[in-house]
C-alpha cells in the first residue's frame, strides 16, 4: 500500500536527523554568477575563440541546461529574482539600482542566503551585490556572514564610458568601505582567493558560497597574467580568467575532499551588452542581448555539478529559471520555504535527473514594468512593445555604438530612451509575433498567422501575468505586487 508523504513532515524529519547527527550533512552549495556573460561565450556552448576548460568540466561532470532563463535582462532585477525565488516585478525590483537609489529588497522577503543561514550554514558573498547599498539592504543584513565586494555595477563610478562626474566606486569589506575606485583588474583574483579561503575555513560545516563576479560587465579588466591570451581580445581574456577562477574553486573542494558534498552552479545574470562590441559578449544564435526580452537577453548559460547526485554529461532542454533555485535548494537541504508566495518551482527532481522529471511550462518575460512576451512549452508570444537594438556598428575599445554622436540623457533617466542615449542603442518596435523556439531559437520567423489557437492560448497566459504583476503597456495594475524596501 502506498501512503502520501507530507513535504513539511519530510523537511522536519530531515532537520531532526541532521541535528542529531544521524544523517550525512546537507550539501555545501557554491553559486558562481558571471555578469553580462552571453549564451555564446563558453566553449561548451559553442564558443570557438574562448577557452573555458574548467567551466566545460562542469558540463562534462554535471548537467548543462540549454533553456535556463533569468527573470529580466538587467542586473538588479535578475539578482532580485535569484535571491527571492520570485519574478522581480512581484518584489518591486525592476531595472538596475545605482548610487542614488534609496530602495532595496524588503525585509519581509526571505532571501536565498537567509534560507541557508536559518539552516545553520556558514554564508558568504564575494563580488557584486546590486540589491541596495543603504545599510538595511546590505548583504551582511540579509543572511551573509561575510562580504567583500561592490554594491552596484562597476561602471557606476569615474570609469563609466559615457557619463562623467560619477562618484568613486566603493569596495566594501563587511559594512565598511575599505577602498575607493579599486584596481578592477584584481577583482576576479581577489574574490576567488577570498572564496577559497572561506571554503577552507568552513570545511567542517555546511556552507553557502555566493560568488557574483564583477566581470565581464563593462568596463572590463583582466589581470596581467591573462591579458593577451585569448583569440577574442580583452573580452576573451576576461572570460578565460573567470574560467581560471572556476578551476581554483573546483581544485579547492577536491583538495579538501568535499566534491561529493558540494553542489556547484555556474550561470550568468543576463545576456551580453551588445552595443559595446569588442568589449561585449555574444548571444550565439539567439536574438539581441541585455536589456531586451528576446532570447539573447534572458537565456543564459547554466551548469550544475554535484558528483553522485547530478547526472554527469547530461544536456537538458527543459525550461529552468533562476527563480527555481530557491525552492529547489531549500528542498535539497531540508529547509522550509518562505511564507510569502513564490514564482519559483521546486525542480529538485530535474536537477538530480529523476526519471521523467520536467521543467517549467510557462515563463513571463518582463522588461522593467512592461510585459513583453510569454512562453509555454516551445511557443513564445511577443506582445507589441518597443525594444533596444544596437544603434549602428558595435562599439570598440570600451566605447558603445555610435560613440561621438551620442547625446546622453541624465543618469536619473532610466526609461528606454534614456538607456538608449547613454549606451549606444536605438529604439525599435515589434508587433504581436509568435515564435517556435525549438525550430527558431533566433526568433526570426513569426508564425502567428499559422497558429491562431496558440496565440489565443498565450494571450490568456499574458492576461493572467498582467493581473498578478501588472503591465505598464496596457495599464493593468498588479494585484499581487509587494513593495520594495525604502529608506528616507
N, C-alpha and C positions, 0 to 999 in steps of 0.2 A: 504494500500500500504506500502511495506517495503522499506526503504531508506538505502543505505550503510552508515556505520558510519566510519568516518575517525579517526584513532587512535591518530594522532597528535592533532586533534581537541579535542578529549576526554581528553588528557593529559593537554592541555591548559585550558579547562573548569574546570577540577578538581583543577588545580593550582589556577585559578581565584577564585573559590568558597572557597578554603582553605584560601587564602589570605584575602578574605572578611569576613571570619568567618561564612560563610553560610552553611558549611558542617562540619561534625564531623572531628576532626583532623585525619590525616593519622595514621596508626598503628605504635606503637613502634615495633622495631624488636630486638630480642636478639638471637645471633648466638653463640652457645656453641660448641666448637670443641675439641675433645679429640685427643691425639697424639699416634698413633700406636695401637689404640683400635681395637680388632678383631671382626669379624662378630658374633663370638660365645661367647662374653664376657658380655652380658647383659641378665638378666632373661627373658625379653620379646623377645629375640632372641634365647632362648633355653639354656642359661647357668643355670646349676643346683647348682653350687657351689659358685656363687657370688650373693649377694643380692642387687638389684637395684630398690627398691620400688618407688623412686621419678622419675627415668627415665621411669619405667614401667607406671607410672601415665601419662606421656606424651603420651604413646601409648594408654592408656585407654581413655584419654580425647582428643586425636588428632589422627593423622594418622601415621602408621608405614609403611615405604617403604622397600620392600624386594629386590628391584633391584636398589639400589642407588649406583652410581659409582663416584669415583674421577678420575681426568684426568691421573695421574700417581701415582704409588705406592711408592712415596717418598716425603719428606716434602715440599721442595721449589716448586717443580713442581705442586704438588697438591694444595698448597695455592695460587700460581700464577693463576691457573685456577679459583679457587673460587673467587678471588678478581677481575679478569678481564672479566669473562664470556667467556674465550677463552681456547682452548687447550693450554697447557703450551708451546708446540712447536711453536705455532703461535706467541707468545710473547717472544720466545727465553729464556725460563726459565726452562730448564730441570735440573734434579738432585737435589742436596742439597748444598746450599751455606755454607761456613764456614768463619772463621775469616780472611782468606787470600783473599777472593773473593772481586773483585772490581766492580761487576755488581749488578744490581737490576732492578726493573720494570721501564721501560722508562717513562718519564714524558708525552709522548703522549698518554699513556694508561689511560683511565678513570677507576678508581677503584670503587668497591662497596661502600667503605667509602665515596668517593667523590660524588657518586650519592646521598647518603643521605645528606652529608654536603651541597651540592648545593640546596637541597630541604628545607633547614632550620633546619635540625636535629642537636641535640647535639650528638656527636660521641665519643666513647672511645674504646680502646683496652687494655685488661689486660691479659698478658700471652706472648706467643711466637710469634714473627713476622715472621722471616725467609725469608724475601723478599729483603734483602740488609741491611747492617749495616753501610754503608758510609752515611754521613749526607743527601745527596739529596734523599736517599731511605728510610729514617726512617719513621715510620707511622705518626709522627707528621707533616711531609711534604706532606703526602698523604691522607689528609682528616680527620684525627683523632685529636680531641681536646686534648685528654689525653692518656697517655700510661704509664703503669708500667709493665715491663717485660724484657725478654731476646731477643737478636737479632737473635739468631740461636739456634740449639738444645742444650739441657742440657748436652750432652756428649762432647761438644766442649769446653773442659777445662781439668783441672787436674784429673777429675773423669772419663775420657774416659777409658773404660775397657781394651783396648789393645794398645793404642798409648800414650806413656808417653811424657812429656815435652810440652804439650799444654798450652797456656797462661790462665790466670784467666778468668772465666766466668763472664761477666759483667751483672749487673742488672741496667736497665735504669728507671729513672723517667723523663718523657718527653724526652729531648735530653741530659740529664746529667746522667753519670754513678754514681750511689749512693752507690753501694756495689760491691765488688769483691768476687766471689765464695760464694754466699749467701747460707744459710741453705735451701737445696731443700725440706726438709720435711715440710717447711712452705709455699711452693708455692701455693698449692691448697687453703689453708685458706686465704692467703694474697690477692690473686687475687679475691677470692669470696667476701671478705669484701670490697674491692675497688669497685667491681661490684655493690654490694648492695648500697653502698654509692652513686655511680653515679646515680642509679635508683631513690633513694630518692631525690637527688639534682635536678633531671630533671623531676620530676613527672608531672609538669605543662606544659611540652612541648614535642613534639615528640623526641624520642631518638633512636639511633642505638648503641647497645652494642655488641661488639665482644669479646668473652671470649675464646681464644685459649689456653686451659690448656697445661702445660708442660708435665704432666703425661698422660698415663703410658709409655712414652719413657724411655728407659734405659739411665742412672741409675735411678732406681725407688725408691721413698721415700714416706712413709705415715707418717702423724703426729702421735705423741704418742697416741692420743685418738683413732686412728683407727688401730694401729698395733696389730696383733694377733687376729683379729676379724673374718677374712674370712676363709672359708674352702679351698680356693685356695692359701693360704700362703700370702706372701707380695704383690704379684701382685693383688690378690683379695682385699686385704686391700686398695690398691691404688685406685682401681676402686670403691670400696664402699665409699671412701672419695669423689671421683668425684660425686657419686650419692648424697651424702650429699650436695655438692655444688649446684647441680641442685635443691634440695629441698629448699635451702636458697633463691635461685633466685625466685622460684615459690611462696614461702611464702612472699617475699618482694612485688611482684606485686599484690598478693592477699590482703595483709595488706593495700596497697595504693589504692585499688580499681581499678587496672589497668588491670585485667585479660582480660576483653573484648576488651581492646585497645592494647593488646600486642601479637604479633606472636613470638613464641619461637621455635627455631630449635636446635636439638642436633644431632651431627654427629661425624665421625672420619675422620682424614686426609688421612689415608690409613690403610692397614691391619697390622697384628702383625709381630714383629721382631722375627720370629720363632727360630732362632739359639740360642736365649737367654733362651730358655726352661722355667724354673720355674719363670723367670722374664719377660716372654713374654705372649702375649695373645693367643687366639685360633681363628682359621678361621672357627670353626664349621665343617660343612660338605664340605666346599669349599677347593679347592686345593691350596697349597702353601700359601705365605703371602707377606709381604712387599718386595719391590724391584723386583716384578715379575708382568707380565701381566696376570697371572692366576687369577681366580675369588677371591681367598683369599687375593690377593694383592690390588685389586681396588674396590671390592664390600664391602661396609661397612654399619654399622647401620645408619639409618636416621629417626628421628621422628620430626613431625611438629605439633604444637598446637596453635590454636587461637580460643578460645571458641566463638561459634555463627557463625563461618566462615569456619573453617576447620572441616570436619566431625569427630566426636568422635568415637573411637573404630574401625576405618576403617583400613584395611590392603590392601595396594596397591602393585600389582606386576608389575605395569607399569615402564618402563625404565626412570629413572630420574637421572640427574647428578649434581655435584657441580657447573658446568658451567651455569646451568639453573637458579640458584638463582638470579644472577644479573638481567637478563631481567624480570624474574617473579616478583621480589620485586620492581623493578622500575615501573612496571605496577601497582602494588598494591598501591604504594604511589603517583602515578601520576607524575613520573619523566621521563624526556626524556632519551632515550637510548644513549650510547656513539656513536660518529660519525663513529668510525672505526668498521670494520667487527667483529662480534661476532660468536662464535660457540654455545653458549647457546641459548636455545629456551624459549620463554615466556610460561611456563607451569603453569601460574597462575590458569587457569581453573582446572587443575589436582589437584593443592594444595587445592583449595576450593571445590573440589568434584562435579564439574559441571557434569551433566548427559552426559555420552558418552565421557568425556574428556580422551584423550590418552596421553601417554608419547612419548618419542623419539622413532624413529625406528632404528637408527644407533648409533654405538659407535666405535671410533677408539682407540685401545689400544697401546699407545706408551710407550716405556721404554727407557729413555734417548732420543737419536736421532734416535732410531730404531723403525719401525712399527712392532709390534709383533703379532697383531691379529686385526680382525674387527668383528663386530656383526651386525646382522639385525634381528629384532624380537627375537626369541629364538635361532637362529643359531649363533654360534661363530666359526670363522675360524682362527686357529693359522697358521701363516706363519712360514717357517723354521727359527728358531732362537735359540740362547743359552739362558740359564736362570740359576738362582741361586737356589740351594736347600741345605738344612742343611747338613753339611759335615759328621756328624756322630751322636752320641747321642746328643740330645739337651742339651744346657749348664745348669749350675746350679749356684745359688747364685750370679747372676750378670755377670757371665763369659759366653762367647759364646761357641758353639760346638767346639770340637777339641782343647780346651784350653790346653796349654802346648806343643802342637805340631805345633802351628801356626808360620808362618814366615811372619808377616805383612809387606806389602809394604808401601811406604811413604804415608802420608796423602794427598799429592798432586796427587796421582794416583787414579783418580775417575772412571777408567774403571771397567768392570765387574770383572776382576781378582784382581784388587786392593781392591775392596769392599769385594770380597770373602776372600782374605787373612787376612783382618782385622776383619771380623765379623763371622768367622766360617762357611763359605759356601763352596760348590764346584760347579763347572760349569758343567751343563748337557745341552742336546740339544733336541729339538723336531722338527719333520718334519711337512709338511703340514698335518693338522689334523682338522676335523670338529666335533663339539660337539653340541648336542641338550641340551641347558641349562635348559629347562623345565623338561626334563626327567633325565638329568645327570648334575646337577649343580657342581658336583665334578670333571668334565672333565676327566672321566676315560675311556670312550668308543668312540674311533674315528670311525665315521660313514661316512667318506668322500667317500669311495667306493660305498656306498649305495645311495648317493645323489650327483652325479656329477653336476647336474644342479644348486644346491645350492652352491657348491664350485665355479662354474664359476661365479655366480652372486656376491658372496662375493669377489672374486678376482677382479671384476670390481670396487667394493667399495674400495678395497685396492689401486687400481691404482689411483683412484680419491684422496684418502687421501695422497698418496705419491706426487701427482702432486701439491697439495696445501701446504703440510707441510714438504715434503721431507722424505727421508728414508736412513739412513747410510748403511743399509744392502744391498740395491740394487743400491746405488749410485745416487739415484734420488735427485736432488736439489730442494728445496722448492721454489715455485713461489710466495707464499703469506706470507712468514715469515716476521715479524717485529723485528728489532734488540732490544736487551735489552739495558738498560742504562749502561754506563760505566764511571767510574771516573779514572783519571790518577793514 
